Amino acid sequence: MKNFNYQQPGGPMQGYATVPATSDAKEYLRLLMRHKIGLLFTLLLGLFCAWLFLISTDKTYETSALIEVKEERNYFDDAGNVAQTDWNAPTIKEEANLLRSRKVLSPVVEAFDLRTSANPKTVPVLSALTTKIPVLGDLIGKLSFASSYAWNDVSISIAELSVPRQWEDQGLTLTTLEGNAYSLADSDANLLIERAEVGTSVTVEIPNRDPMTINVAELDAPAGVEFSVARASLQAAVSALRSNLSTETTDSKSRMITVKQRGNDPALIAELTNAVLSEYTSVKLGSQNRSSDGKLEVYEEQLPKVEAELRAAELALSDFRRTAGSFGEDTQINFKLGQLDKLETDLIEKEVERDDLLKRYTVSHPTPKRLQKEIDVLNDKIRQVRGTLSARPDTQRELAVLEDELETKRTLFIEVKESLQKLRLSNVGNVGEVQIIDDALAPRKPISPSSLLAIVGGTLTTLFLYTLYLTLRSALSTVISDQDSLERASGLPVFMNIPKSTAQRRLGSPATVDPRKLLPGGDGGSSSKAISGNVLALSKPEDYSIENLRGLRSMLEDLMAEADNNVLMFTSPLPSMGKSFLSMNLAVLVAQSGKKVLLIDADYQRGQLHKSLGLAVGPGLPEVVRGKSELKETVKATTVPNLYCIPRGYSGGSNSTDMPSDKEFGAFLNVVAPRFDICIIDTPPVLSVSTAASLGKHAGSTIMVVKEGEVKEPQLNEALKRLSFSGVRVSGCIMNGSSTPTPKHYTYYQEQLD
C-alpha cells in the first residue's frame, strides 16, 4: 500500500518562501479570475474617468497653411532686362525665426486684441460636469460658498481694457452684480469700481500711476460669479501666440514651410494664421524692395529736371532758327556733332549712375571714384570736340550745337521715363520671395482630446493599477490563496483541492427543515427528502466538489494505513472553513460504498450536523461520554444506509466545565470505534476553542481544512503549533472553496453521461 510522507510543523516549513507563485501565467490568471468583479468595477471606473476627462478638457483645434520661400528674386535692371540678385538665400531655420519674431507677431497681437483676457472662476472637472448637467449646476450654484464659481455656461466680452504698466500680467477680479452691472477689485482684493453698468466706459484714477479704463461690452452670468480679468504685456501675449505657432518642413533642402496654429476657437486660429502670414509677407517684401525703392526715388527726382531741360532746348533751337534761318551742314561738321552728341549722352548716363551710387556709398568708395574718373575723361573729350567746331562759322556751329543738345535731351528724357515706368511696374507686380500656397482654413474636428485614446488610456490605466495592486498584495500578503502556498506554509501534503460549488449555495439551510418531520412519528419520506435537500452528496451527486470527495474517499485506505485507529478528525484554523460540509459529505460517500460510518459532531457550541441529517434533538456526545446517556440512545441511524451520527447533544449553550475531558473521550472512542469501519469527527476551529487539540490526540488521522483566501500563514502556523504541542498528528490539508474552474474534460464527461 502507498504511504503518504508528511512533515510535522516546525523547522521544515520555515524553509519555504511565503510569496505566492504569481509569476506563473496560470496562477496569475487564476488570481485575476478571483477578482473578476473588482476588474469589472475597475473597468467601469476607467470609463467614468475617461468621460470626466473628455468633458473637462477644452477641445484643441489645429489649422495649417503652406508657404514657399524662393531662393532668388528676379527684377528689371536699368536696361529693362531681367537680372538676379547676388545675395545668399536665407535658410528655412532663419525664415522660421523671422516668422515667429516679435516684428511679425506684435502687429497681429494688437490687431486681434490678444492682450486682454477674461475667464470665469471654475472648479476643475466639477464645473465641466455641472455644465453638462444644468440641474446639478443650479443646485450647487444656490449654495452660499459656491456662488462665486461658474456652474453653468457664462460669457463676457470686454471692449476696452487699459491698466498701468505695473499691473500688466496681473489678474483683476470682476464680480457680476444684479441689474446688468459689475464691480472690480485688484489682485489684493482692493475695490476699484464699486458698481459699473455694462456697456459704459469707466476710468479709474490710480495714485502715482497711469489711469485704468475698462469697458465691458457684454456680461451674461448669475449675480456673484467672479471673472479673472487681465491685461497681458506685449511680451507675454507674443510668447503665448508663439507657443501655439509651429513650423515644419520635409527636409533642409525644401523651400516649402508648413505653418501650424493651435487653439480652442477654430475660426480664430485660422484668422490668426492668415494674419501672421500676411504680416510675414509684408515684412519680407518690404526688405526686398528697399533697393528698388531708392532707385525709383532717384529717377522720380531727375525726370522733371530732364523734361525741363528738353523743353528749354527745343525753345532755344526754335528761337535760333527763327532769327538766323537754316544753314547747310557739311559732312565734317555732321561727324563732329554726332561725336559730340554721343559723348554728351555717355556723360549724362555716367553722372546718373554716379548720383545713384552716392546715395548708397560715400564719396571715398572705389566705385564712385571710378565713375568720376570716367566722367572727367568724357568732359575732356567733349572740350576737344567743341574746340574743333569753334573754327567753323558761328551760325552753323551754334545751330549744330542746339540741334545736338536737343537730340541729347530728348534721348535722355525717353530713357529716364522708360526706366521709371519699368521700376514702377516691377514694384507693383513683385510678389517677393514668399508665396502663400495654401491659406489656413477653420478646422472642423479637434485634434485633442481624442475620445478613443481617452477611453483606451483610462481603462488600461485603471486596469493596470488594479492588477498592479492585486499583484503587490498577492506578493506581500500572507493570505493562503492557492494549493502551492498552502503546501509551503504548512509543510504538509495537500490531499485535495475542493472547488466552490454553486449547487451547495442553492441548497436549503439546515434551519429550514421542519422539526415536526424529525420526530419519531414523523413522515419518513418527507424526512428523507428534507435530508437530501441539505446534503450535496445526496441532492447533487454529480457535482465536481463531490467528485473530488470521492477521490478523497479512495485515498482513505492509504491515508489511514499507518494510523493507530480508524478515527479521522476534520478541523480548521478558523470558523467557516467548510469542515462540517466535508466531514458530512465524505461520511455519506463512504457509507454509500458499503462501509459502516459513524459521524461525530464534536462542536459542542455550534454543531448543526443533526439538522442536516434530519435527526431529532436529543442526547449527544457530551451526555454519552460522561455516562448520562446510553450508547444505543445516542448513536442514531440516519436515512442514509450505513451512516450513523452522534449529535452535539444538549450542551450547545452550557458552560465548558460540563464538557467531557480528553481521557473520557479517549475511553469512549476505544469502546465505540471498533464497532464501525470508520469514525469521522467534526471538531470546532483550533484557534477558537481547545476541543480539537484535546480530542485530536485520540484520532488516528487528522486533516486540516483551509478555505482559499480566508486564512493567513501565521494563523495556520499557530493552529498547527497548538496541535503539535498537544500531540496531534496532522496527516495533511485540504484546500476548500478553491476558485479553480471545473476542468473541461469533466464537463465533457458529464455531458456524455447525460
C-alpha positions in Angstrom: 0.0 0.0 0.0 1.1 3.5 -0.7 2.1 5.6 2.3 1.9 9.4 2.4 5.1 11.2 3.5 4.3 14.2 5.6 6.2 16.6 7.9 5.2 17.9 11.2 5.0 21.7 11.7 8.2 23.3 12.8 11.5 23.8 11.1 10.9 22.4 7.7 8.0 24.7 6.8 10.1 27.7 7.6 12.4 27.0 4.7 9.7 27.6 2.2 9.1 31.0 0.6 5.8 32.6 1.7 5.3 34.6 -1.5 2.6 33.1 -3.8 3.8 31.9 -7.1 2.1 34.7 -9.1 4.8 34.7 -11.8 3.2 31.6 -13.2 0.8 32.5 -16.0 -1.9 30.2 -14.9 -1.7 31.3 -11.3 -1.7 34.9 -12.4 -4.9 34.3 -14.5 -6.4 32.5 -11.5 -5.7 35.5 -9.3 -7.4 37.8 -11.8 -10.4 35.4 -12.1 -10.8 35.5 -8.3 -11.2 39.3 -8.5 -13.3 39.5 -11.7 -15.9 41.6 -10.0 -13.2 44.1 -9.0 -11.9 44.1 -12.5 -15.3 44.9 -13.8 -15.8 47.8 -11.4 -12.3 49.0 -12.3 -13.2 48.9 -16.0 -16.3 51.0 -15.3 -14.3 53.4 -13.2 -11.8 53.8 -16.1 -14.7 54.6 -18.5 -16.1 57.1 -16.0 -12.7 58.8 -15.6 -12.3 58.9 -19.4 -15.7 60.6 -19.6 -14.8 63.1 -17.0 -11.6 63.9 -18.8 -13.4 64.4 -22.1 -16.0 66.8 -20.7 -13.5 68.7 -18.5 -10.8 69.2 -21.1 -11.1 72.0 -23.6 -11.1 70.9 -27.2 -7.9 71.9 -29.1 -8.0 72.5 -32.9 -5.2 72.9 -35.3 -5.1 74.7 -38.6 -2.2 74.7 -41.2 -1.0 76.8 -44.1 1.6 76.2 -46.7 4.1 78.8 -47.9 7.1 78.7 -50.4 10.3 80.6 -49.8 12.1 81.2 -53.1 15.8 81.1 -53.2 16.3 84.1 -55.6 14.2 87.0 -56.9 14.1 88.5 -60.4 13.8 92.2 -61.2 14.3 94.6 -64.1 17.6 96.4 -64.4 18.1 99.9 -65.9 18.2 98.5 -69.4 14.9 96.7 -68.9 16.4 93.2 -68.8 15.8 90.5 -66.2 18.6 90.4 -63.6 19.2 88.3 -60.5 20.2 89.4 -57.0 23.7 88.4 -55.8 22.7 87.8 -52.1 22.6 84.4 -50.4 19.1 83.0 -49.8 18.1 82.6 -46.1 17.8 79.1 -44.6 14.5 77.6 -43.5 15.5 78.0 -39.9 16.1 81.7 -40.4 12.7 82.0 -42.1 11.0 80.2 -39.2 12.7 82.5 -36.7 11.6 85.5 -38.7 8.0 84.2 -38.9 7.9 83.7 -35.1 9.6 87.1 -34.3 8.1 90.0 -32.4 8.3 92.1 -35.6 5.8 89.8 -37.2 3.7 88.7 -34.3 3.3 92.0 -32.4 1.0 93.7 -35.1 -1.1 90.5 -35.0 -1.4 90.6 -31.2 -2.5 94.2 -31.3 -4.9 93.7 -34.3 -6.8 90.9 -32.5 -6.5 92.4 -29.0 -4.9 89.2 -27.7 -3.6 91.1 -24.6 -7.0 91.2 -23.0 -8.4 88.1 -21.3 -11.4 87.3 -19.1 -12.1 83.9 -17.7 -14.7 82.7 -15.2 -13.8 81.2 -11.8 -14.4 77.5 -12.0 -13.7 74.3 -10.1 -11.7 71.8 -12.3 -13.8 68.8 -13.5 -16.8 69.6 -11.3 -17.7 72.8 -13.2 -17.4 71.0 -16.5 -19.7 68.2 -15.1 -22.3 70.7 -14.0 -22.2 72.5 -17.3 -23.2 69.2 -18.9 -25.9 68.7 -16.2 -27.6 72.1 -15.8 -29.8 70.8 -13.0 -26.8 69.9 -10.9 -25.3 73.2 -11.6 -28.4 75.1 -10.5 -28.4 73.1 -7.2 -24.7 73.8 -6.5 -25.0 77.4 -7.5 -27.6 78.1 -4.8 -25.1 77.2 -2.1 -23.6 80.3 -0.5 -20.0 79.1 -0.5 -20.3 78.1 -4.2 -22.0 81.3 -5.6 -18.7 82.8 -6.8 -18.0 79.9 -9.2 -19.4 79.4 -12.6 -21.5 76.2 -12.7 -23.3 76.8 -16.0 -22.4 78.5 -19.3 -21.4 82.1 -18.8 -19.9 84.7 -21.2 -18.2 88.1 -21.0 -16.9 90.4 -23.7 -14.5 93.3 -22.9 -14.4 96.1 -25.5 -11.6 98.1 -23.8 -9.1 97.5 -21.0 -6.1 99.5 -20.2 -4.1 99.2 -17.0 -1.0 100.8 -15.6 2.2 99.1 -16.8 2.9 97.8 -13.3 -0.5 95.9 -13.4 0.1 94.1 -16.6 0.0 90.3 -16.3 -1.9 90.6 -13.0 -5.4 89.4 -12.6 -8.3 91.7 -11.6 -11.4 90.2 -10.1 -14.7 91.2 -11.8 -17.8 90.3 -9.9 -21.3 90.3 -11.5 -24.0 92.3 -9.7 -27.7 92.5 -10.1 -29.1 94.7 -12.8 -26.6 94.1 -15.5 -23.7 95.6 -13.5 -20.4 94.6 -12.1 -17.7 95.5 -9.6 -13.9 95.4 -10.0 -11.1 94.7 -7.5 -7.4 94.5 -7.9 -5.2 91.5 -7.1 -5.0 92.5 -3.4 -8.8 92.5 -3.2 -8.9 96.3 -3.0 -12.2 97.6 -4.5 -11.5 99.7 -7.6 -15.0 100.0 -9.0 -17.9 99.6 -6.7 -20.6 99.4 -9.4 -20.4 99.9 -13.1 -23.0 99.3 -15.9 -22.3 97.0 -18.7 -21.6 98.9 -22.0 -20.3 102.0 -20.2 -16.6 103.0 -20.3 -15.2 103.6 -16.8 -11.9 105.3 -16.0 -10.3 104.9 -12.5 -7.6 107.3 -11.3 -4.8 105.4 -9.6 -2.3 107.4 -7.4 1.2 107.7 -8.7 0.2 105.5 -11.8 -1.5 105.8 -15.1 -5.3 105.7 -15.0 -7.2 102.4 -15.7 -10.0 102.2 -18.2 -12.4 99.3 -18.7 -15.5 98.8 -20.9 -17.4 95.6 -20.5 -19.5 95.2 -23.7 -21.4 92.0 -22.7 -21.9 90.1 -19.5 -24.1 87.0 -19.1 -23.7 85.4 -15.7 -25.6 85.0 -12.5 -25.0 87.6 -9.8 -22.0 86.8 -7.6 -20.0 84.9 -10.3 -16.4 86.1 -10.4 -14.2 86.6 -13.5 -10.4 86.9 -13.7 -9.7 89.8 -16.0 -6.1 90.6 -17.1 -4.2 92.9 -19.4 -1.1 91.0 -20.6 2.2 92.6 -21.5 3.1 92.6 -25.2 6.0 90.2 -24.5 3.7 87.8 -22.7 1.0 88.0 -25.4 3.6 87.4 -28.1 5.0 84.5 -26.2 1.6 82.9 -25.8 0.9 83.3 -29.5 4.3 81.9 -30.4 3.8 78.9 -28.1 0.8 77.8 -30.3 2.6 78.5 -33.6 4.9 76.0 -35.1 6.7 75.5 -38.5 7.5 72.2 -40.3 9.4 71.2 -43.4 10.1 67.9 -45.1 13.9 68.4 -45.2 16.6 71.1 -45.1 16.6 71.5 -48.9 12.9 72.0 -49.2 11.7 75.6 -49.6 8.1 74.7 -48.6 7.1 75.5 -45.0 4.0 74.3 -43.2 2.8 76.8 -40.6 0.5 75.3 -37.9 -1.5 77.1 -35.3 -3.3 75.5 -32.3 -6.1 76.9 -30.2 -9.6 76.4 -28.7 -11.5 78.6 -31.3 -11.3 77.1 -34.9 -12.3 80.3 -36.6 -10.0 82.4 -34.6 -6.9 80.3 -35.2 -7.5 80.3 -38.9 -7.7 84.1 -38.9 -4.6 84.4 -36.7 -2.6 82.2 -39.0 -3.6 84.1 -42.1 -2.8 87.4 -40.4 0.6 86.1 -39.3 1.4 85.0 -42.9 0.2 88.3 -44.3 2.4 90.3 -41.9 5.4 88.0 -42.5 5.0 88.5 -46.3 4.8 92.3 -45.8 8.0 92.3 -43.7 9.8 90.1 -46.3 8.5 92.2 -49.3 9.4 95.5 -47.5 13.0 94.4 -47.0 13.3 93.2 -50.6 12.0 96.5 -52.1 14.3 98.9 -50.3 16.9 98.8 -53.0 14.5 99.3 -55.9 12.6 102.0 -53.9 15.8 104.0 -53.6 16.5 103.8 -57.4 12.8 104.7 -58.0 13.2 107.8 -55.9 16.3 108.9 -57.9 14.5 108.6 -61.2 11.4 110.4 -60.0 13.6 113.3 -58.9 15.5 113.5 -62.2 12.6 113.1 -64.6 11.1 116.7 -64.1 14.6 118.2 -64.4 15.4 116.3 -67.6 11.9 117.2 -69.0 12.6 120.9 -68.3 15.9 120.8 -70.0 14.3 119.2 -73.0 11.7 121.9 -73.3 14.4 124.6 -72.9 16.5 123.0 -75.7 13.5 122.9 -78.0 12.7 126.5 -77.3 16.3 127.6 -77.9 16.6 125.8 -81.2 13.2 127.2 -82.4 14.2 130.8 -81.5 17.6 130.4 -83.1 16.1 129.1 -86.4 13.6 131.8 -86.4 16.2 134.6 -86.1 19.1 133.1 -88.1 17.3 130.9 -90.6 18.6 127.4 -91.7 22.1 126.7 -92.9 23.5 123.7 -94.6 25.9 121.3 -92.9 28.9 119.6 -94.4 30.0 116.1 -93.7 32.8 117.1 -91.3 30.6 119.2 -89.1 27.9 116.5 -89.0 30.5 113.9 -87.9 31.8 116.1 -85.2 28.4 117.0 -84.0 27.4 113.3 -83.9 30.6 112.5 -82.0 29.8 115.3 -79.6 26.2 114.0 -79.1 27.5 110.5 -78.3 30.0 111.9 -75.7 27.4 114.0 -74.0 24.9 111.1 -73.8 27.6 108.9 -72.2 28.4 111.8 -69.8 24.8 112.1 -68.7 24.5 108.3 -68.1 27.7 108.2 -66.0 26.5 111.2 -64.0 23.1 109.5 -63.3 24.9 106.3 -62.3 27.3 108.2 -60.0 24.5 110.0 -58.3 22.7 106.7 -57.7 25.8 105.2 -56.1 26.4 108.2 -53.9 23.0 107.5 -52.3 24.3 104.2 -51.1 28.1 104.7 -50.8 30.4 107.5 -49.7 32.5 109.6 -52.0 35.6 107.6 -51.0 34.1 104.3 -52.2 36.1 102.8 -55.1 33.1 102.6 -57.4 32.0 106.3 -57.3 35.7 107.2 -57.7 36.0 105.1 -60.8 32.9 106.7 -62.3 34.2 110.2 -61.5 37.4 109.4 -63.4 35.3 108.3 -66.4 33.2 111.4 -66.2 36.4 113.6 -66.2 37.7 111.8 -69.3 34.4 112.4 -71.1 34.5 116.1 -70.2 38.0 116.3 -71.7 36.9 114.7 -74.9 33.8 117.0 -75.2 36.0 120.0 -74.8 38.3 118.8 -77.5 35.4 118.2 -79.9 33.9 121.5 -79.2 37.3 123.1 -79.8 37.4 121.7 -83.3 34.0 123.2 -84.0 35.0 126.6 -82.8 36.7 127.4 -86.1 33.5 126.8 -88.1 31.2 129.7 -88.8 29.4 130.7 -85.6 25.9 130.4 -87.0 26.4 126.9 -88.4 28.2 125.9 -85.2 25.6 127.2 -82.9 22.8 125.6 -84.9 24.6 122.3 -84.8 25.1 122.6 -81.0 21.5 123.4 -80.4 20.2 120.6 -82.5 22.7 118.2 -80.9 21.7 119.4 -77.4 18.0 119.0 -78.3 18.5 115.4 -79.5 20.5 114.6 -76.4 17.9 115.9 -74.0 15.1 114.1 -75.9 17.0 110.8 -75.8 17.8 111.2 -72.1 14.2 112.1 -71.3 12.9 109.0 -73.1 15.3 106.7 -71.3 14.6 108.1 -67.9 10.9 107.9 -68.4 11.0 104.3 -69.7 13.2 103.2 -66.8 10.9 104.9 -64.3 7.9 103.1 -65.8 9.7 99.7 -65.6 10.6 100.2 -62.0 7.0 101.2 -61.1 5.7 98.1 -62.9 8.3 95.9 -61.2 7.3 97.1 -57.7 3.6 96.7 -58.4 3.9 93.1 -59.7 6.6 92.0 -57.4 5.4 89.1 -55.1 8.7 88.9 -53.3 10.5 85.7 -52.1 7.5 84.4 -50.1 4.4 82.9 -51.8 1.4 81.7 -49.9 0.4 78.4 -51.5 -2.4 77.4 -49.1 -4.3 79.7 -46.8 -5.3 78.5 -43.3 -8.9 77.2 -43.0 -11.0 76.8 -39.9 -10.7 73.1 -38.8 -13.9 71.1 -38.2 -12.6 68.4 -35.9 -10.4 68.8 -32.8 -7.1 67.1 -32.6 -7.4 66.6 -28.8 -8.7 65.2 -26.6 -9.2 62.0 -28.6 -12.2 60.1 -27.4 -10.8 56.7 -28.4 -7.4 57.5 -26.8 -9.1 58.7 -23.6 -11.3 55.6 -23.3 -8.4 53.2 -24.0 -6.0 55.1 -21.8 -8.4 55.5 -19.0 -9.5 51.8 -18.9 -6.0 50.5 -19.4 -4.6 52.7 -16.7 -7.2 51.8 -14.1 -6.9 48.1 -15.0 -3.1 48.3 -14.8 -3.2 50.0 -11.4 -5.7 47.5 -10.1 -3.8 44.5 -11.4 -0.6 46.0 -10.0 -2.4 46.4 -6.7 -3.5 42.8 -6.8 -0.1 41.6 -7.7 1.6 43.5 -5.0 -1.0 42.5 -2.4 -0.6 38.9 -3.5 3.2 39.1 -3.4 3.3 40.8 0.0 0.2 39.2 1.6 0.4 36.2 3.8 -3.1 35.0 3.0 -3.1 31.4 1.7 -4.7 31.7 -1.8 -3.8 28.5 -3.6 -2.6 25.0 -3.1 1.1 25.7 -3.6 1.1 28.4 -0.9 -0.8 26.0 1.5 1.9 23.4 0.9 4.7 25.9 1.5 3.1 27.4 4.6 2.1 24.1 6.3 4.9 21.8 5.2 2.2 19.2 4.7 0.8 17.5 1.7 -2.5 18.8 0.3 -4.7 15.8 -0.4 -7.4 17.5 -2.3 -8.5 20.8 -3.8 -12.2 21.2 -3.4 -13.7 23.9 -5.7 -16.6 26.2 -4.9 -19.9 24.7 -5.6 -22.8 26.8 -6.8 -25.2 23.9 -6.1 -24.2 24.0 -2.4 -25.2 27.7 -2.2 -28.6 26.9 -3.6 -29.4 24.2 -1.1 -31.7 24.9 1.8 -30.2 25.8 5.2 -30.5 23.1 8.0 -32.7 25.5 9.9 -35.4 25.2 7.2 -36.1 21.6 8.0 -39.4 21.2 9.7 -38.8 19.9 13.3 -42.1 18.0 13.3 -40.7 15.8 10.5 -37.8 14.9 12.6 -39.9 13.5 15.5 -40.2 9.6 15.8 -43.8 9.8 14.5 -43.0 12.0 11.6 -43.3 11.3 7.9 -40.2 9.3 6.9 -40.5 10.1 3.2 -40.6 13.8 3.9 -37.7 13.5 6.3 -35.6 11.8 3.6 -36.5 14.5 1.1 -35.5 17.2 3.6 -32.1 15.5 4.3 -31.5 15.2 0.5 -32.1 18.9 0.2 -29.4 19.8 2.7 -26.6 17.2 1.7 -24.9 17.9 -1.6 -23.8 14.3 -2.0 -27.4 13.3 -2.0 -29.0 16.2 -3.9 -26.3 16.8 -6.5 -24.0 13.7 -6.5 -22.6 14.7 -9.9 -21.2 18.0 -8.6 -17.5 18.4 -9.2 -16.9 19.1 -5.5 -18.5 15.7 -4.6 -16.4 14.1 -7.3 -13.3 15.4 -5.6 -14.5 14.0 -2.3 -14.9 10.6 -4.0 -11.2 10.9 -4.8 -10.5 11.6 -1.1 -12.7 8.5 -0.2 -10.5 6.4 -2.4 -7.4 7.7 -0.6 -8.6 7.0 2.9 -7.2 3.4 3.0 -3.7 4.7 2.2 -4.1 7.8 4.3 -5.1 5.8 7.4 -2.8 2.8 6.8 -0.3 3.7 9.5 -2.8 5.3 11.9 -3.3 3.9 15.4 -7.1 3.6 14.9 -9.9 4.2 12.4 -10.8 7.6 13.7 -10.5 10.6 11.2 -10.8 14.1 12.5 -11.6 17.2 10.5 -10.6 20.6 11.9 -9.7 24.1 10.7 -7.8 27.2 12.0 -10.8 29.5 11.8 -14.6 29.2 11.6 -16.5 28.9 8.3 -13.8 26.8 6.6 -16.2 24.2 5.4 -15.0 21.3 7.6 -18.6 20.3 8.5 -19.5 20.2 4.8 -16.5 18.0 4.1 -17.0 15.6 7.0 -20.7 15.2 6.4 -20.5 14.6 2.6 -17.5 12.4 3.0 -19.3 10.3 5.6 -22.3 9.9 3.1 -19.9 8.9 0.3 -18.1 6.3 2.5 -21.4 4.9 3.7 -22.6 4.6 0.1 -19.6 2.5 -0.6 -20.9 -0.1 1.8 -18.8 0.7 4.9 -20.3 1.4 8.3 -19.6 5.0 9.2 -20.0 6.9 12.5 -20.2 10.7 12.1 -19.5 12.5 15.4 -20.3 16.2 15.9 -17.7 17.4 18.4 -18.6 21.1 18.0 -20.5 21.4 21.3 -21.4 25.0 20.9 -22.4 25.4 17.2 -22.8 21.9 15.8 -25.5 21.5 13.1 -24.9 18.1 11.7 -28.1 16.7 13.3 -30.2 19.2 11.4 -28.6 18.5 8.1 -29.1 14.7 8.6 -32.7 15.1 9.8 -32.1 13.9 13.4 -34.3 14.9 16.3 -32.9 16.9 19.2 -31.7 14.5 21.9 -28.7 13.4 24.0 -25.4 13.7 22.2 -21.7 13.4 22.5 -21.2 15.1 26.0 -24.0 13.0 27.5 -22.8 9.7 26.2 -19.2 10.3 27.1 -20.0 11.3 30.7 -22.3 8.3 31.1 -25.5 10.4 31.2 -26.9 8.6 28.2 -26.9 5.1 26.8 -24.9 4.4 23.7 -27.8 2.9 21.9 -29.9 6.1 22.5 -27.1 8.4 21.4 -25.8 6.7 18.3 -28.6 7.5 15.8 -29.2 6.0 12.5 -29.9 8.2 9.5 -31.9 7.8 6.3 -28.6 7.1 4.6 -27.8 3.4 4.8 -24.7 2.5 6.9 -24.4 6.1 8.2 -24.8 6.8 11.9 -24.4 10.0 13.8 -23.7 11.2 17.3 -25.0 14.8 17.5 -23.7 17.6 19.7 -26.4 16.9 22.3 -28.0 19.4 24.7 -24.8 21.2 25.7 -24.8 23.7 22.9 -25.3 26.7 25.2 -23.9 25.3 28.5 -20.7 26.0 30.3 -17.5 24.4 29.1 -17.0 22.8 32.5 -19.7 20.4 31.6 -17.8 19.1 28.6 -16.0 15.7 28.9 -12.3 15.5 29.3 -9.9 14.1 26.8 -9.4 11.0 28.9 -13.1 10.3 29.0 -13.3 10.9 25.3 -10.4 8.5 24.7 -12.1 5.8 26.7 -15.3 6.4 24.8 -13.5 6.0 21.4 -11.8 2.8 22.5 -15.3 1.4 23.0 -17.3 2.7 20.1 -14.7 3.0 17.3 -14.2 -0.8 16.8 -17.9 -1.2 16.1 -17.6 0.8 12.9 -15.4 0.7 9.8 -14.5 4.4 10.2 -15.3 7.2 12.6 -15.3 10.8 11.3 -15.1 13.6 13.9 -16.1 17.2 13.1 -14.4 19.5 15.6 -14.6 23.3 16.1 -11.7 25.6 14.9 -8.4 25.2 16.6 -7.9 28.9 17.3 -11.4 29.3 18.7 -11.6 26.6 21.3 -9.3 23.8 22.6 -11.6 21.0 21.7 -9.7 19.9 18.6 -6.4 19.9 20.5 -7.9 17.8 23.3 -9.7 15.3 21.1 -7.2 15.1 18.3 -4.7 13.1 20.3 -7.1 10.2 20.3 -7.7 10.3 16.5 -5.5 8.2 14.3 -5.6 10.7 11.4 -6.3 14.4 11.3 -6.9 16.6 8.3 -6.7 20.4 8.4 -9.3 22.2 6.3 -8.3 25.6 4.9 -10.5 27.8 2.9 -8.9 29.7 0.0 -8.2 33.3 0.7 -9.5 33.2 4.3 -6.5 32.1 6.4 -3.2 33.9 6.8 0.0 31.9 7.2 0.7 33.0 10.8 -2.8 31.7 11.7 -2.2 28.4 10.1 1.2 28.0 11.7 -0.3 28.8 15.1 -3.0 26.2 14.6 -0.5 23.6 13.6 1.7 24.6 16.5 -1.1 24.1 19.1 -2.0 20.7 17.6 1.7 19.6 17.6 2.1 20.7 21.3 -1.0 18.6 22.2 0.4 15.6 20.4 -2.0 15.7 17.5 -0.7 14.0 14.4 -1.8 16.1 11.3 -1.7 13.9 8.2 -2.3 16.7 5.6 -4.5 19.5 4.4 -7.5 20.1 2.2 -7.9 23.4 0.2 -11.6 24.2 0.3 -13.6 26.7 -1.7 -11.0 26.9 -4.5 -11.6 29.2 -7.4 -10.1 26.8 -9.8 -12.6 26.3 -12.7 -14.1 22.9 -13.4 -11.9 21.1 -16.0 -13.3 20.9 -19.5 -12.8 17.1 -19.6 -15.0 16.6 -16.6 -17.8 18.8 -18.1 -17.5 16.9 -21.3 -17.7 13.6 -19.4 -20.8 14.7 -17.6 -22.5 15.8 -20.9 -21.8 12.4 -22.4 -23.4 10.7 -19.3 -26.4 12.9 -19.6 
